[in-house]
Amino acid sequence: MILNTNCRHFPGDRPCSFNKNFGTMCNDCINYKPVGFKILIIKFDASGDVLRTTSLLQALKKKYPNSHITWFTKRNAQPIFFNNPFVDEILILENHDTVSKLLALEFDLLIHPDASTQSGAFASWIKAKNKKGFYLDKKGKIQPFDEAAVEWLELGAFDQKKKVNLKTYQQILHEICGLEYEKGEIVLSLSEDEKKFAEDFSAQHDLKKYKKIIGLNTGAGSRWQYKQWGIQQFVHLIQMINGYSSDIGILLYGGEDEKEKNTYLASQFPFIIDTGAENSLRQFFSLVDLSDIFITGDTLGLHAATAFRKKIICLFGPTSSNEIEDYGRITKISPQTDCLVCYKMRCDFSPSCMDLISAEMVFDSLKEAMSLGSESN
């Protein structure tokens, strides 16, 4: 048989891309790569957390250079992996054939970094020679696979530990997996078509006339309303930016949850540009790449801008600023209050922690970031 069925490019039920496009057959193919060390990463929620978990990939490839990496996730996170050079296969929870496929496979290493009962159930029964992170036991309780995962489990269980933790999510994640932590970057790669989409948007709005582009990511999703900054604070910030220089362009970012807020801001300040609420996730990523400096809460936009090496000003209230790896590019702003890092869905205090972050505080950080310049792709 001339067919190399163990090649990572062989799909099984059809010709591989090299045969289809170039007529190449296995006996003379220079692209033959046998499937070696098989790794499965299980990470379902939320999209922002899925994105920042890609910071593992470079360390994994360094330790296991010939590895084949499969990522098991939900459909809404699938676009995160488009054009990702490190992930060989995506398995989607909602696809009808995913479970049957997982029943047949065996992996050398399984990584499940979430204390989630839903995904933990899969980590329990999927076959793997070595497992890292967490699983669901027979009594329906989350357990760590080994001692390396205990710290993260306890950080999620005890508010006292969460408040004083100084390690970033990325560092803890690498420790759970037994990987050397070298501040590997979040992985997000745009295709040429996606870059063209952003270029067309830039040309349509004549963005090149500005010396700097400031992105304002105005929301934080519907789940975490107290991660969001108030609309009047954005109004004051925009007024200060406009008074500071007319050479600064301002882009508004958000989804359906931010549509009303961004429409209002655009109506009050005709010189700012709303990037729109109907963009696909990949289009949103493309447009984030247009900004030089990105102002945001602790949300998906933060991790996208981090992946694109932007200068970032991030506002923190109920979530931990210490867990965010700054890569030397993120300025973190938190108010002076004892109730930070509460992770509450509802707040009993008025003003809330996010209300205590003034537009002046953000503007001062913005001026400093502009004076230092910005790093981008």
N, C-alpha and C positions, 0 to 999 in steps of 0.2 A: 504493500500500500504506500503510495507516494504522499498521502495526506497526513500532515502532522496535526492530529486531533488535540494535542496538548498545547497548541499555540494560543496565546492570549488573544490573537486577532480572529480566531476561528469561531464564528457564531453558531455553528452546528446545523442550521436549517437552510443556509444559503451561502453563496460565495462571500469570502471576505472582501474588504474594500480594495485590497491590492490586486486580487484576481479580477474583480469587477471593473476596476478603472484601468489596469495595465496588463491584464491577462497573465499575471504572474502565478506560477504554480509552486507548490511547496518544495519541490526538488531543486528549484533554483531561486528561492526567495531569500533576499538579504534582510528582510524584516521579521524573520522567524524569531519569536520570543516565547519560550516555553513558560507556562504558568509555574512559578516557583513558590515562594513562601506566601501563603494566602492569609490575608488580614480582613476581618470584618469589623467595621465600625457601625454601631447602632446609636443613632442620635435622631430623635423625632422632633422635639420642641425646644424652644420656639425658633422661628427662622433666624433671628439675630444670634441666638446661641448656637444654632447649627453652623452659621457662617463663621463665628469666632472659633469654633472647634476645629476648623480646617487648619488652624495654626499648628496642629499636631503633625500634619502631613510631611513637612520637610524633615522633621526629626525621625519619623518612621522610615522615610526613604533613605536617610543617612544610615540608620541602624540595619535596615533590611533593603539593600539597594535593588535586589531582584524581586521584590515583593509585588504581589497582585492585590490591589486594595479595592474592596467592595464596600459601599456605603449604603446602609439600610435606613430609610427615612420616610417621611410622609410626602404626599404629592405636592403640597404647597412649597416645600423646600427644594424640590427637584431642580428648579432653574439655577439655584446657587452653584450647581456643579457643572453647568454647561461650560465647555472650554477649559475645564480644570485639568491640568497636565498630570496630576498625581493620582486621580481616582479612575480606576479602570472600568468599574461597573456600578450602576445605581440600581438598587432594589427599592420598589415603592410599596409601602404597606397596603395601599388600596388596590393594587393590581391583583387580579384573581389567581395568578400563578406564582406569586411570591412565596407563600407559605410552603407550597409543594416543592419548590426549588430549594428552599432552605432546609427542608427535611432530608434532601438527598445530599447536600453539601457537607463538607468538613473543612474547617479552617485551622490554620496553625495558631492564629492569635485572634481573639475576640475582644473588642474594646467597647464597653458600655458605661459611659461616665455619668449617667443620670440615675438618681434615686426615684425612678418612675416605675410604678407597678405595671403599666401597660407595656413599655419596652423592656422592663425587667423580666417579664414573663418569657419573652423571646430569648433573652440572654441565658435563662435557666436551661432551656432544652436544645438550643442550637449546638451542634457538635463542634468543639474546638479543643485543641491540645492544651492551650493556655488561655485563661480568661482574666481580664482586668476590669475593675469597676464594680458593678453591682448586679444582683440578680434577685428574683422573687422566689422566696422559699415556699415550701409546701403548706405553710400556714398563712400565706398571703402577705408576708412581710419582706421588706427590702433588707438584704444582707450584703456586706462587702465580700468580694471574692478573696481578698487578702488584706493584710494590715495597711498596705499603701493607700487603700480607699477609705479607711476609717475617718481620717481627718475631714474629708469633704462631706461625709455623711453626718458627722457631728456638727459641722458648720451649718448645715441645713436644719438641724434639729434644735440647736440652742442659740437663741438670740444673743446671749452673752458672748459666745464664741465668734459669731458673725460680726459683731460690732468691733472687736479688737483684732480681727484677722488682718494681716498685712500682706499676705500672699495674693498674687494675681490668679485669676481663673486659669490662665495659660500655664503658670508654674505648677499649680496644683494638678492640672490635667496631665502634664508631663510626668509628674511624680507618681500619679496613679498608674501610668503606663510603663514606668521604669525607663523613661527616656531622658537623655541629657537635655536640660533646658537652656537653649541659646537664643531665646526670644524670637522663635520662628514667627514669620509674618502670617497674618490671615491671607488665605488664597482666594482671589477673585480676579478672573481674567476675562476681559472683554474681547469679543470677536471683532473682525474688521467691519462687519455690518453694524454692530452696536456702536463702534467708534464713529462710523459714518452717521448714524442716527444722532449722536451728540454733536457732531460737526455741523450737521444741517440745522439743528436747533440753535447752535451758536451763530451761524450765519443769518438765520431768520431774525434773530433778535440783536444782531450786530454787537455781540459780546466782546469782540476784539478791541472795541473802542475804549474799554475799561482797563485800568492798570491792575485792578484786583477784582476778583469775583468772590463775594461773600455768600455762602449758602446758609439759609435759615431753615432748619428742619423743625417744624413747629409742633409736632405731635410726639406721642410715645405709645400709640396703640390704645385701643379701648379698654384693655385689661388694667392698665396701670395709669389711672387718671392723675395720680399724684406724682408721677414722673414728668408731668407736663408743666411747662412754663405758661403763665397767664398771657392773654392776648394783649392787655394793656402794657405789659412789660415789653412785648415785641414792638408795640407802637412806639414806646419811648426809645428803644434801641434803634429802630429805623430812623427816627428823627435825629438822633445823635450821629449816626453814620452819615446821613445826608448832609448834615451841617458840617461835618468834618472834611468831606471831600466829594466833589462831583465826579471824580474819576473812579468811583467804586460802584460796581454793579451788584445788585442784590437779587438772588434767586430764592424763591420759596419752594420748599419741598414738603411732600406729605401724600397721604392716600385718601381714601374715601372719608375716613374719620376726621381729616383735617381740611376737607373741601370747603366747608363753611367758613372756617377761620381764615384760610388763605385767600378766599374770595373777598372777604371783608378787608384784609390787609392790602390786597391789590387795589381795591376800590378807594382806599384812603390815600394810597401812595402810587400814583400812576407810573412812576419811574421804576418801580420794582417789577420783576417778572415772575409770574407763577408758572412753575414747571408742569402743573396739572396733577389731577387726582386719578386719572384713568390710565396711567402708564402701567405696563406690565412690570414685573419685578426686575427683569433685565433692563428695560428702558429706564427705570428708576436708577439702577446702578450706573448706567451710562451717563445720565444727567448729573449724578453726584460727582462724577469725575470732572465736570466742568468747573467746579468750585476750587478756589485756591485755599480758602479758609472756611471751615464748616462748623457752624454753631448748632448744637444738638443736645437732646437729652440722652439718657442711657437707653438706647433703642437700636433697631436694625441699622438705621442710617449711620450711627456711630461706627459700627463694625465695617460697613461698606467704605466709609471715608478712611478708616484706618487701613483697610486693605489697599486703598489707592494712595497711601502715603501722604495724605493731606495734613495740613495744620488744622487742629481741631480744638474747639472750646466746648467742653462738655459740662452740663449742669446736673448736679447730683442732689437728691433729697432722700427718698426712702430706700434707695439701693446703695450698695457698697462701691465707693469710688476706688478703694484699695484693690478690688478684684479686677479692675480694668487695667490692662497692660498699656502703658502710655507710649512705649517705643520711642520716647524722647520727642514726641510730636503733639501730645495731648495736654492741654491745660485744663485742669479740673477745678471746678468752682462748686463749693458747698457752703451753705450758710452756717453761722455759729449758733447751733442749737443742740441740746442733749438728746433729742429724739431721732437723730439721723439713723439710717440703716435699720428701719423698722419693718420694711417690706410689707406694709399694710395696704390693703385695697381701699380702705376708707380711713379718713383722718379726723381725729377729734379736736385738733388744735387749729386755732385761727389767730394770726395768719399761719398757713402751712409752711413747711420747710422750703418748698419751691417759691412761695410768695416772698420769702425773705431774701431771695437772690434778686438784687436790684439790677436795673438796666445799666447803671453806672459801673457796677462790678464787671459785667460782661464787656462793656465798651472799653474799660481799662485794659482788660486782657486782649481784646481785639486789637487795640492800638499797639500793644507790645508785639503781638503776633505779626502785624503788618510791618513793623519796624525791623523784625528779624528776617522777613521774607518767608516764602513758603516752598515746601518741597513737594513735588508731584511726579507722576510717572513721566 
